[in-house]
Amino acid sequence: MGTSRRALFAVVLLSLLVIGAMGGLVLEQQEAQQARAAEAQYVVLSWNDLGMHCYNRDFQDLAVLPPYNSLWAQVVKVGDPPEIVTSGVRVAYSFPDNTYSVGKSNFWQYDQQLFGVDLPPDVGLKGKGLSGDMDRKSDHFVAEGIPLTEFRDSDPVTPYPYQLAEVVAFDEATDEELARSTVVAPVSTEMRCDNCHYDGGVEEIATGRIETNILTLHDKGNMDEYPPGLEGALMDRRPILCAECHASNALAAPGQPGIPSLSKAMHEKHAGKVPSTIDGCYQCHPGPQTQCLRDVMSTEHNMECTDCHGGLEQVSQNPNPWLNEPRCDNEACHGSAYAQDHELYRESSEHGGLFCAACHDSPHAIAPGREANDAIKFVDMQGFYDTLQTCTVCHLTQPQSGGPHGASPQHNIPLHAGWNIISTYRQPVDPAVTTLLAGVKADMVLMKNGVGEVYWPAYDVNQIGKWEIEKGYQVYMKNPAILSVTGNQVDPAQTPIALAAGWNMVAYLRASEMPVSDSLASISGELYLVKNADGQVYWPEFGINDIGNMQTGQGYKMYMNSAAVLTYPDN
């Protein structure tokens, strides 16, 4: 062994001693994750039908809405192509930290008076409890009317609006668990009527409770217009269900002839008194603390309620509230490429029959949003929080054709804080690094190529110019992010990579992982050493292999004894 080779051996061996334990742990974690992925034959996609379900905190005087939550799910058999299945499987739901509601809400004391039914404890208006099986439909499963409250068992006095449900798919014959998902069921009582209707707040009415202040005000202004059979003061026949007179599509309640819907009455009455801003909306819709609008439109595009729904006066003119809502395919929004096949986003489907919400999540919670709980299911499925866009969650292998909405296929590369070495197997539509990295620019510090050229946005330095598909790049991040590369997939077997003697920073061009020895078979005679971003090595001369499989999205440093041409095996 020559002097330079012995020096290199010493440097790398010292590095191995420093990172050995960490590298072994990382490798074990990667192997475990790969084994789980290989065994996964099913995936369950689950979501809540609305971005927020609200209910009254106290039912002794009036009710706008009862405790009533809903979960939807689709079970997908992983394959090429994937298959949505409903036969041979059952889907169950539960709330591990919210197993009872009686005592957290007094709804069951007044259910007979309000809804004409005497419900068993912890059972909702549709017969569902806080755990059980979802109902099978033609292409999905649903549990409707779950009587969930905003209080966890572990802390039954502190509101927690983003409750977590476990949704689990089982083999119906063997009861074997097939897949599971942790899903947000949003729920809140934060309707801030108290901001205005406190004692003496409106027309000097003071009864001691917010709800009775409201009923007294209603009697004062409307009692001579109450319909037949419902005459007399509301205060004298409490509790009052608002929907007994005012139609509510949320409750499928037709209301009384000649009386405006609850939505029209509320928005029209408060127009001009409450501002048509997000703060105004949070006077009634949950709420200053809950902030139910938490989706990507609000967090990344600064959109508010009125951008889609309009102001209070406009909402009051909606002829069919809850069933006539803003559409994604509106030309002012996403347009026809995102066409809904139903009037409502929450009931629309695309891409092989998947509901839109299966990949994008619930209205007002479109991914990626603000709440950590909303992120859990996405991170579990694809490793990062964003719209479900990792094709191999459902597809057995990476599809070669375009994705939903006519979109070009994407390669999503997770970037962690600190140094990364990255590459992609897709030829970027626009290879300019300023364009390609625009989505992660705010979280990025520096990008370097293998010859030391940099892209340094903060100082407007760009020596790299364009992304070259055969190269790997080092990227230093302040914060974690996802780099999305849109473009056609390259054919690794038809994309030779020229390597110089010495160090090279090289792309991995296959669309799936492969053992490093097989991946680099074409240069086995000239290759000396391979390192990844974690400091793990493949050192064939000494039989050392900490890398295991080469991974999509990663780049690698390769030391060559002499120049050679690397050609990866076909996908």
Backbone torsions as a table, in degrees:
resi	resn	phi	psi	omega
1	MET	NA	127.9	-179.2
2	GLY	-68.4	167.1	-179.1
3	THR	-59.6	-45.8	-178.4
4	SER	-64.8	-37.5	179.4
5	ARG	-67.5	-39.5	178.6
6	ARG	-64.7	-38.2	178.4
7	ALA	-64.7	-43.2	178.2
8	LEU	-63.9	-40.1	177.6
9	PHE	-59.2	-44.6	-178.2
10	ALA	-63.7	-43.4	-179.3
11	VAL	-62.7	-46.7	-176.8
12	VAL	-69.2	-38.4	178.7
13	LEU	-62.2	-41.3	176.6
14	LEU	-60.8	-41.6	177.7
15	SER	-61.0	-40.7	-179.5
16	LEU	-63.5	-39.7	179.2
17	LEU	-62.8	-36.2	-178.3
18	VAL	-71.3	-42.8	-172.0
19	ILE	-102.9	1.7	-171.7
20	GLY	-55.4	-50.8	-177.6
21	ALA	-61.9	-45.0	-179.9
22	MET	-64.0	-43.1	-179.3
23	GLY	-61.9	-41.5	178.4
24	GLY	-62.1	-40.0	179.1
25	LEU	-64.9	-45.0	179.0
26	VAL	-60.0	-42.1	-179.4
27	LEU	-63.2	-42.8	177.7
28	GLU	-59.8	-43.1	179.4
29	GLN	-64.0	-41.9	178.9
30	GLN	-63.4	-43.6	-179.5
31	GLU	-64.0	-38.8	178.0
32	ALA	-64.5	-42.0	178.8
33	GLN	-64.1	-41.3	179.2
34	GLN	-64.6	-39.3	179.1
35	ALA	-64.7	-41.6	178.2
36	ARG	-63.1	-41.9	-179.5
37	ALA	-63.6	-39.9	-178.9
38	ALA	-66.2	-33.5	-178.9
39	GLU	-80.9	-17.5	-175.0
40	ALA	-69.2	115.1	178.3
41	GLN	-106.4	-16.5	-179.3
42	TYR	-135.9	154.7	170.7
43	VAL	-135.4	139.8	175.6
44	VAL	-109.8	122.9	177.1
45	LEU	-102.0	125.1	-175.0
46	SER	-139.1	153.4	-177.0
47	TRP	-162.0	168.0	173.3
48	ASN	-94.6	146.5	-174.1
49	ASP	-72.3	-24.0	-178.9
50	LEU	-127.0	161.5	176.4
51	GLY	-73.8	-19.0	178.7
52	MET	-162.8	136.2	170.3
53	HIS	-111.7	122.5	177.2
54	CYS	-109.4	157.3	178.1
55	TYR	-151.0	163.1	-179.3
56	ASN	-73.1	138.8	176.4
57	ARG	-70.4	-32.6	-176.1
58	ASP	-136.8	129.3	-175.7
59	PHE	-106.0	7.5	-174.4
60	GLN	-70.7	-21.5	-177.4
61	ASP	-114.6	-45.0	-178.3
62	LEU	-154.2	160.9	177.9
63	ALA	-136.3	124.7	169.3
64	VAL	-90.0	-50.9	179.2
65	LEU	-142.5	145.0	176.7
66	PRO	-85.9	173.5	168.9
67	PRO	-64.2	117.7	-170.0
68	TYR	-160.7	98.0	-178.9
69	ASN	-118.7	159.2	-178.0
70	SER	-140.1	142.2	175.1
71	LEU	-123.4	138.5	176.0
72	TRP	-117.9	154.9	177.9
73	ALA	-154.4	148.6	168.5
74	GLN	-128.3	137.0	178.5
75	VAL	-103.9	126.9	-178.0
76	VAL	-116.2	127.0	171.7
77	LYS	-84.6	119.9	-176.1
78	VAL	-66.5	133.8	179.4
79	GLY	178.6	-175.0	175.6
80	ASP	-124.4	90.0	6.3
81	PRO	-88.8	164.7	172.9
82	PRO	-66.8	160.3	-178.3
83	GLU	-134.4	127.3	172.5
84	ILE	-77.1	125.9	-176.1
85	VAL	-121.3	143.3	172.2
86	THR	-127.9	-25.3	179.5
87	SER	-87.5	145.1	178.2
88	GLY	81.3	-0.1	178.3
89	VAL	-131.9	153.1	168.4
90	ARG	-125.4	154.0	-179.0
91	VAL	-125.2	126.6	-179.9
92	ALA	-113.8	155.4	177.7
93	TYR	-131.8	154.4	175.2
94	SER	-159.6	164.6	176.3
95	PHE	-124.3	94.2	-172.6
96	PRO	-56.0	-31.3	-179.1
97	ASP	-112.6	23.4	176.9
98	ASN	-152.4	76.5	-170.8
99	THR	-99.7	-4.3	178.6
100	TYR	-149.5	155.6	179.1
101	SER	-124.1	-29.4	176.6
102	VAL	-63.3	127.4	-173.3
103	GLY	102.0	-26.9	172.9
104	LYS	-94.1	-19.4	176.8
105	SER	-143.9	146.5	177.1
106	ASN	-95.1	19.0	-178.2
107	PHE	-54.7	-41.0	-173.9
108	TRP	-71.9	-12.4	173.0
109	GLN	-77.3	-20.9	-172.2
110	TYR	-125.2	9.0	-177.2
111	ASP	-62.8	-37.6	-179.8
112	GLN	-65.6	-44.4	-178.7
113	GLN	-69.7	-35.4	-176.1
114	LEU	-85.3	-42.4	-172.2
115	PHE	-121.4	-0.3	176.2
116	GLY	72.9	21.0	178.4
117	VAL	-133.6	144.4	176.9
118	ASP	-106.2	95.1	-172.5
119	LEU	-82.5	145.6	170.2
120	PRO	-62.7	156.0	178.6
121	PRO	-55.3	137.6	175.4
122	ASP	65.0	20.8	175.5
123	VAL	-115.2	137.0	-176.4
124	GLY	-93.5	-177.2	-173.3
125	LEU	-66.5	-19.3	177.7
126	LYS	-102.1	9.4	176.9
127	GLY	87.6	3.4	-179.8
128	LYS	-91.2	144.5	173.0
129	GLY	-102.2	-159.9	-178.0
130	LEU	-89.0	3.6	170.2
131	SER	-158.0	160.0	179.9
132	GLY	147.2	-171.3	179.5
133	ASP	-90.5	143.3	174.3
134	MET	-79.8	155.5	179.6
135	ASP	-82.1	137.0	-179.7
136	ARG	-83.7	127.9	172.8
137	LYS	-112.9	-173.9	-174.6
138	SER	-64.5	-35.9	-176.7
139	ASP	-135.9	11.8	179.8
140	HIS	-161.2	178.5	175.5
141	PHE	-123.3	149.0	-178.6
142	VAL	-147.2	142.1	169.0
143	ALA	-121.4	110.6	-173.0
144	GLU	-109.8	138.9	175.2
145	GLY	81.0	30.0	177.9
146	ILE	-67.4	126.0	-174.4
147	PRO	-83.2	61.6	-174.6
148	LEU	-82.9	140.1	172.7
149	THR	-108.0	172.7	-178.2
150	GLU	-88.1	12.0	-174.5
151	PHE	-115.7	126.2	177.8
152	ARG	-79.1	155.1	174.9
153	ASP	-60.2	-37.9	-176.1
154	SER	-73.4	-15.9	178.7
155	ASP	-153.7	76.4	-170.8
156	PRO	-76.8	9.6	179.3
157	VAL	-118.5	-8.7	-178.3
158	THR	-108.3	120.9	179.2
159	PRO	-59.5	138.2	179.3
160	TYR	-138.4	89.6	-166.6
161	PRO	-72.1	-17.3	-176.4
162	TYR	-109.5	71.7	-177.6
163	GLN	-67.2	152.5	-177.0
164	LEU	-111.7	127.5	175.5
165	ALA	-109.2	148.2	169.9
166	GLU	-103.3	122.3	178.4
167	VAL	-113.8	121.7	-170.9
168	VAL	-128.7	131.0	175.0
169	ALA	-97.2	135.8	-179.5
170	PHE	-124.0	149.8	167.4
171	ASP	-68.9	123.5	-173.7
172	GLU	-66.3	-29.8	-177.2
173	ALA	-81.2	-42.0	-174.1
174	THR	-104.3	-12.2	-175.0
175	ASP	64.6	19.7	175.9
176	GLU	-74.7	136.5	176.8
177	GLU	-69.8	130.6	-179.4
178	LEU	-101.9	-39.8	-177.5
179	ALA	-167.6	159.9	177.6
180	ARG	-147.1	161.6	179.0
181	SER	-147.8	143.0	175.8
182	THR	-101.7	118.0	-165.3
183	VAL	-125.1	142.5	175.1
184	VAL	-79.4	132.3	168.1
185	ALA	-115.3	99.7	-173.0
186	PRO	-78.5	137.6	-176.8
187	VAL	-157.3	139.1	-177.1
188	SER	-158.4	150.0	171.9
189	THR	-107.8	13.9	-172.5
190	GLU	-80.5	66.4	170.0
191	MET	-99.0	107.7	-165.8
192	ARG	-88.4	54.9	174.8
193	CYS	-57.9	-26.7	-177.6
194	ASP	-66.8	-16.0	178.4
195	ASN	-62.4	-28.8	-179.6
196	CYS	-118.1	-38.2	-168.7
197	HIS	-95.3	30.6	171.8
198	TYR	-69.9	166.6	-179.5
199	ASP	-55.7	121.4	-179.8
200	GLY	83.1	1.0	-175.3
201	GLY	-74.9	-35.8	-178.5
202	VAL	-128.6	119.8	178.3
203	GLU	52.3	30.1	175.0
204	GLU	59.7	22.2	177.4
205	ILE	-75.5	131.1	-178.8
206	ALA	-146.1	102.1	-179.2
207	THR	-111.8	-6.4	-179.7
208	GLY	102.4	-17.0	177.6
209	ARG	-138.5	148.3	-179.0
210	ILE	-60.4	-46.9	-175.5
211	GLU	-63.4	-41.3	-179.7
212	THR	-74.2	-27.2	170.9
213	ASN	-61.2	-42.5	-179.4
214	ILE	-66.4	-45.6	-179.8
215	LEU	-63.9	-39.0	178.4
216	THR	-63.6	-43.1	177.4
217	LEU	-62.5	-40.3	179.0
218	HIS	-63.9	-45.8	177.5
219	ASP	-59.6	-42.4	-176.8
220	LYS	-61.8	-36.6	-175.5
221	GLY	-97.7	-16.5	-168.9
222	ASN	-135.8	-0.1	-170.1
223	MET	-61.4	-30.1	-179.4
224	ASP	-74.9	-5.2	180.0
225	GLU	-109.5	5.2	-178.0
226	TYR	-64.7	140.3	-174.4
227	PRO	-73.0	162.5	177.9
228	PRO	-55.0	138.5	-178.1
229	GLY	87.5	-13.5	-179.3
230	LEU	-126.9	27.5	-179.5
231	GLU	-71.2	165.4	176.3
232	GLY	93.2	164.9	-174.3
233	ALA	-65.8	134.5	175.0
234	LEU	-60.1	-33.7	-179.2
235	MET	-61.5	-21.3	-176.5
236	ASP	-93.1	-3.7	-178.5
237	ARG	-138.0	40.2	177.3
238	ARG	-69.3	151.9	3.1
239	PRO	-81.9	152.5	-177.3
240	ILE	-109.2	129.3	170.7
241	LEU	-92.7	115.6	-176.6
242	CYS	-54.3	-34.2	-175.9
243	ALA	-76.2	-1.3	175.7
244	GLU	-70.2	-24.0	175.6
245	CYS	-113.7	-42.4	-174.7
246	HIS	-95.7	117.3	-178.4
247	ALA	-55.6	141.0	178.8
248	SER	-140.8	110.5	176.3
249	ASN	-65.7	-24.0	177.8
250	ALA	-62.3	-29.7	179.7
251	LEU	-110.0	5.1	-174.7
252	ALA	53.8	37.9	-178.7
253	ALA	-101.7	122.7	-174.2
254	PRO	-76.5	-15.5	-178.5
255	GLY	71.4	-163.6	-177.9
256	GLN	-113.9	144.6	179.5
257	PRO	-57.1	137.8	175.3
258	GLY	82.2	-1.4	-179.6
259	ILE	-110.0	132.1	-176.8
260	PRO	-63.6	154.4	175.7
261	SER	-60.4	161.7	-179.9
262	LEU	-61.6	-40.8	178.9
263	SER	-62.3	-45.5	-179.5
264	LYS	-64.4	-45.9	-177.9
265	ALA	-61.4	-44.5	-176.6
266	MET	-68.9	-48.1	-176.6
267	HIS	-70.9	-37.4	179.6
268	GLU	-69.3	-41.0	-178.5
269	LYS	-65.1	-34.1	-174.6
270	HIS	-96.8	-7.0	177.1
271	ALA	-61.7	132.1	-177.5
272	GLY	89.4	-21.6	177.5
273	LYS	-99.2	-33.8	179.0
274	VAL	-113.9	132.8	-176.9
275	PRO	-68.0	146.3	177.1
276	SER	-85.0	66.4	178.4
277	THR	-134.6	172.9	178.4
278	ILE	-63.2	-34.3	176.6
279	ASP	-66.7	-35.9	175.7
280	GLY	-65.6	-43.8	178.4
281	CYS	-60.2	-37.4	-179.0
282	TYR	-73.9	-0.5	171.5
283	GLN	-69.1	-28.7	-177.8
284	CYS	-121.1	-46.0	177.8
285	HIS	-81.2	141.0	-175.1
286	PRO	-63.1	129.0	-31.9
287	GLY	-171.2	-178.4	-179.1
288	PRO	-57.6	-33.3	178.1
289	GLN	-91.3	-43.8	-176.6
290	THR	-69.3	-46.1	-178.7
291	GLN	49.5	68.9	-172.4
292	CYS	-66.3	-23.6	173.3
293	LEU	-80.3	104.3	-170.5
294	ARG	-137.1	17.2	-169.9
295	ASP	-90.2	-176.1	-176.8
296	VAL	-63.9	-31.2	179.3
297	MET	-64.2	-35.3	-179.4
298	SER	-83.6	-39.3	-174.4
299	THR	-79.3	-33.2	-175.4
300	GLU	-110.1	-18.8	-176.0
301	HIS	-122.4	6.5	174.2
302	ASN	57.4	30.9	177.5
303	MET	-83.8	149.5	177.7
304	GLU	-120.9	176.1	-178.0
305	CYS	-52.4	-43.9	-173.2
306	THR	-70.6	-18.1	177.9
307	ASP	-63.9	-30.9	178.6
308	CYS	-103.4	-43.6	-171.7
309	HIS	-92.5	-18.7	-173.2
310	GLY	83.0	179.0	-179.7
311	GLY	-77.8	-179.2	-176.1
312	LEU	-58.8	-41.6	-178.7
313	GLU	-63.7	-41.4	179.4
314	GLN	-66.5	-42.6	178.7
315	VAL	-62.9	-35.8	-179.1
316	SER	-64.2	-20.1	-178.8
317	GLN	-91.6	0.3	177.8
318	ASN	-63.8	118.7	-175.4
319	PRO	-73.4	-17.9	-176.2
320	ASN	-143.6	66.8	-175.5
321	PRO	-58.5	148.4	-175.1
322	TRP	78.2	-27.9	-178.0
323	LEU	-111.4	-6.2	176.3
324	ASN	-129.9	94.9	-171.5
325	GLU	-129.2	165.4	-179.9
326	PRO	-54.3	145.0	-176.4
327	ARG	-112.2	143.2	177.5
328	CYS	-64.8	-32.6	-175.6
329	ASP	-86.8	11.1	171.0
330	ASN	-58.1	135.4	-176.9
331	GLU	-61.4	-23.3	177.3
332	ALA	-78.5	-9.6	-179.2
333	CYS	-113.3	-109.7	-175.2
334	HIS	-89.5	-20.0	176.9
335	GLY	80.0	-171.2	-169.7
336	SER	-67.7	-19.3	177.5
337	ALA	-64.7	-17.5	179.4
338	TYR	-117.3	43.8	-175.1
339	ALA	-62.2	133.3	173.9
340	GLN	-86.8	141.4	175.7
341	ASP	-98.0	11.2	177.3
342	HIS	-146.8	159.0	179.2
343	GLU	-58.8	-31.9	-174.9
344	LEU	-110.1	138.0	174.2
345	TYR	-55.1	-44.3	-173.1
346	ARG	-66.3	-14.0	178.8
347	GLU	-114.5	8.0	-177.9
348	SER	-92.6	154.2	179.5
349	SER	-140.2	163.4	180.0
350	GLU	-161.7	-171.0	168.8
351	HIS	42.7	71.0	176.4
352	GLY	75.9	15.6	178.9
353	GLY	93.8	3.1	175.6
354	LEU	-72.3	137.6	173.3
355	PHE	-65.8	146.1	179.4
356	CYS	-53.7	-41.2	-177.1
357	ALA	-69.8	-17.3	177.8
358	ALA	-63.5	-34.4	-179.5
359	CYS	-103.0	-33.6	-174.4
360	HIS	-98.0	-19.2	-177.8
361	ASP	84.6	-176.3	-168.3
362	SER	-71.2	158.6	171.4
363	PRO	-54.1	141.9	-179.2
364	HIS	70.1	0.4	176.8
365	ALA	-133.2	25.2	-178.0
366	ILE	-56.8	130.0	-175.6
367	ALA	-73.5	148.6	-5.4
368	PRO	-87.6	136.2	-178.1
369	GLY	-112.9	-157.3	-171.3
370	ARG	-89.3	-32.8	-168.0
371	GLU	-87.1	132.4	-179.9
372	ALA	-62.7	-35.0	-179.0
373	ASN	-65.2	-35.7	177.5
374	ASP	-62.9	-26.1	-175.5
375	ALA	-77.0	-22.0	-167.2
376	ILE	-55.6	-50.0	-174.4
377	LYS	-65.9	-36.0	179.9
378	PHE	-68.0	-43.1	178.7
379	VAL	-63.7	-41.0	178.5
380	ASP	-61.9	-37.0	-176.0
381	MET	-82.2	-42.4	-170.6
382	GLN	-129.2	-0.6	174.1
383	GLY	91.4	-3.8	178.9
384	PHE	-155.0	161.9	-177.0
385	TYR	-95.6	108.6	174.2
386	ASP	-170.7	173.1	171.3
387	THR	-44.2	140.2	177.6
388	LEU	-61.5	109.7	-172.3
389	GLN	-139.1	4.5	174.0
390	THR	-88.4	105.4	-169.5
391	CYS	-58.5	-33.9	-175.1
392	THR	-77.6	5.9	166.5
393	VAL	-65.2	-38.6	-179.0
394	CYS	-111.5	-34.9	179.9
395	HIS	-85.6	140.3	179.7
396	LEU	-67.1	-38.5	175.9
397	THR	-130.0	162.5	-177.2
398	GLN	-63.2	122.5	178.4
399	PRO	-65.2	149.9	179.0
400	GLN	-95.5	-17.3	-178.4
401	SER	-95.5	175.3	-177.0
402	GLY	-66.9	163.4	-178.4
403	GLY	-93.7	-163.9	-179.2
404	PRO	-64.5	157.9	178.6
405	HIS	62.3	20.9	179.9
406	GLY	71.8	14.6	-176.0
407	ALA	-73.9	146.7	171.4
408	SER	-68.2	147.2	179.1
409	PRO	-59.7	149.0	-179.9
410	GLN	-121.1	151.0	168.7
411	HIS	-113.6	117.4	-177.8
412	ASN	-101.5	117.6	-173.3
413	ILE	-110.4	111.4	177.2
414	PRO	-68.1	133.5	176.2
415	LEU	-117.2	127.2	177.9
416	HIS	-98.5	165.0	177.8
417	ALA	-63.6	139.0	-176.3
418	GLY	99.9	-157.7	-176.4
419	TRP	-82.7	138.4	173.4
420	ASN	-128.5	151.9	165.8
421	ILE	-117.8	120.8	-170.7
422	ILE	-127.5	161.6	172.2
423	SER	-159.4	175.7	178.9
424	THR	-144.0	153.2	176.4
425	TYR	-98.4	9.3	176.9
426	ARG	-114.3	136.7	176.7
427	GLN	-77.5	112.0	-174.4
428	PRO	-58.8	138.9	176.2
429	VAL	-57.7	-44.7	173.9
430	ASP	-121.1	106.6	-174.4
431	PRO	-79.4	-3.2	178.5
432	ALA	-60.4	126.6	-176.1
433	VAL	-64.6	-28.6	177.8
434	THR	-64.2	-34.6	177.7
435	THR	-80.6	-46.7	-174.5
436	LEU	-62.5	-37.7	-177.0
437	LEU	-98.7	11.0	-177.6
438	ALA	-59.2	-36.8	-177.3
439	GLY	-70.6	-18.3	180.0
440	VAL	-115.7	5.1	-174.6
441	LYS	-57.0	-38.6	-176.8
442	ALA	-66.7	-24.3	-177.8
443	ASP	-103.4	-0.3	-173.1
444	MET	-104.3	148.7	174.4
445	VAL	-106.7	-52.5	-167.3
446	LEU	-151.5	145.7	172.7
447	MET	-126.4	136.5	-179.7
448	LYS	-131.0	146.2	171.3
449	ASN	-102.8	-174.5	-172.5
450	GLY	-72.4	-13.1	179.3
451	VAL	-108.0	12.1	173.6
452	GLY	91.2	0.4	175.2
453	GLU	-72.2	149.1	-172.5
454	VAL	-129.4	156.0	164.0
455	TYR	-120.2	116.1	-171.9
456	TRP	-129.1	86.7	-171.5
457	PRO	-56.7	-37.9	-175.7
458	ALA	-61.2	-27.1	-178.9
459	TYR	-112.6	12.3	177.8
460	ASP	55.6	38.9	177.9
461	VAL	-104.2	124.7	178.5
462	ASN	-140.8	91.4	177.5
463	GLN	-91.4	-14.1	-175.4
464	ILE	-83.4	-44.5	177.2
465	GLY	78.6	-83.4	-175.5
466	LYS	-121.0	145.9	175.9
467	TRP	-70.3	129.9	175.1
468	GLU	-107.4	124.0	-167.7
469	ILE	-61.3	-30.2	-175.6
470	GLU	-82.9	-4.8	-174.6
471	LYS	-103.7	152.5	167.7
472	GLY	-97.3	158.5	-177.9
473	TYR	-136.0	141.3	172.0
474	GLN	-90.1	133.0	179.8
475	VAL	-131.1	126.7	177.2
476	TYR	-102.1	124.0	-175.2
477	MET	-113.2	138.7	171.0
478	LYS	-74.7	-38.5	-176.4
479	ASN	-136.0	157.0	175.3
480	PRO	-63.6	151.2	178.8
481	ALA	-161.5	172.4	176.4
482	ILE	-118.6	123.3	174.8
483	LEU	-94.3	118.5	-179.8
484	SER	-102.9	122.9	179.7
485	VAL	-111.0	118.3	-179.8
486	THR	-103.7	131.7	178.8
487	GLY	161.8	176.7	-179.2
488	ASN	-76.4	146.3	179.9
489	GLN	-74.7	134.3	177.5
490	VAL	-81.5	156.0	175.1
491	ASP	-93.1	108.9	-173.7
492	PRO	-62.2	-32.8	-178.4
493	ALA	-72.5	-16.1	179.4
494	GLN	-110.4	15.9	-178.1
495	THR	-127.4	79.4	-179.5
496	PRO	-69.2	146.7	-178.8
497	ILE	-120.9	117.4	178.8
498	ALA	-79.2	126.6	-179.5
499	LEU	-116.2	134.8	178.5
500	ALA	-88.5	161.9	172.1
501	ALA	-64.0	141.2	-175.8
502	GLY	96.4	-153.6	-174.8
503	TRP	-82.8	140.3	174.1
504	ASN	-135.4	149.4	172.3
505	MET	-111.5	115.9	-161.2
506	VAL	-122.5	144.2	176.1
507	ALA	-80.9	154.4	169.5
508	TYR	-106.3	115.0	-167.1
509	LEU	-99.5	-3.0	177.8
510	ARG	-79.5	154.9	-178.3
511	ALA	-89.7	1.0	176.0
512	SER	-146.5	162.4	-177.4
513	GLU	-70.3	159.9	178.6
514	MET	-157.4	146.1	175.4
515	PRO	-52.2	138.7	-173.3
516	VAL	-60.4	-36.6	-179.0
517	SER	-66.1	-37.5	177.8
518	ASP	-72.8	-39.7	-178.8
519	SER	-61.0	-37.5	-172.5
520	LEU	-106.8	22.5	-177.4
521	ALA	-59.1	-31.8	-176.3
522	SER	-69.2	-14.7	179.6
523	ILE	-124.5	23.3	-175.2
524	SER	-61.2	-29.6	-179.0
525	GLY	-76.9	-24.5	-176.5
526	GLU	-105.6	-16.4	-174.8
527	LEU	-76.1	135.6	175.4
528	TYR	-107.7	-48.3	-171.8
529	LEU	-151.7	144.3	174.6
530	VAL	-128.1	135.6	175.7
531	LYS	-128.9	144.6	172.7
532	ASN	-105.1	-176.4	-174.8
533	ALA	-67.8	-22.4	179.7
534	ASP	-87.0	0.5	-179.4
535	GLY	85.8	1.8	176.3
536	GLN	-73.1	150.1	-173.9
537	VAL	-128.1	156.8	165.9
538	TYR	-121.4	115.2	-172.0
539	TRP	-131.4	80.6	-170.2
540	PRO	-58.4	-33.4	-178.0
541	GLU	-59.0	-30.2	-177.8
542	PHE	-111.2	10.5	177.6
543	GLY	67.1	25.8	-178.7
544	ILE	-99.9	128.4	178.0
545	ASN	-144.5	90.1	174.9
546	ASP	-88.2	-15.8	-174.5
547	ILE	-78.1	-39.6	-179.5
548	GLY	74.5	-99.9	179.0
549	ASN	-104.4	139.7	169.7
550	MET	-73.8	141.1	-170.0
551	GLN	-115.6	142.3	174.6
552	THR	-62.1	143.3	178.9
553	GLY	89.5	-16.4	-179.0
554	GLN	-96.9	148.8	169.7
555	GLY	-108.5	164.7	-174.5
556	TYR	-138.2	142.7	171.2
557	LYS	-90.0	128.5	-178.2
558	MET	-126.1	129.2	175.5
559	TYR	-101.7	122.0	-175.9
560	MET	-107.4	134.7	174.0
561	ASN	-67.2	-31.8	177.8
562	SER	-154.3	165.4	-179.3
563	ALA	-62.2	147.8	180.0
564	ALA	-160.1	172.0	177.2
565	VAL	-117.8	120.7	178.7
566	LEU	-90.8	127.4	172.1
567	THR	-128.3	116.9	-179.7
568	TYR	-74.3	153.0	173.6
569	PRO	-64.2	157.8	179.6
570	ASP	-62.6	156.8	176.2
571	ASN	-66.0	NA	NA
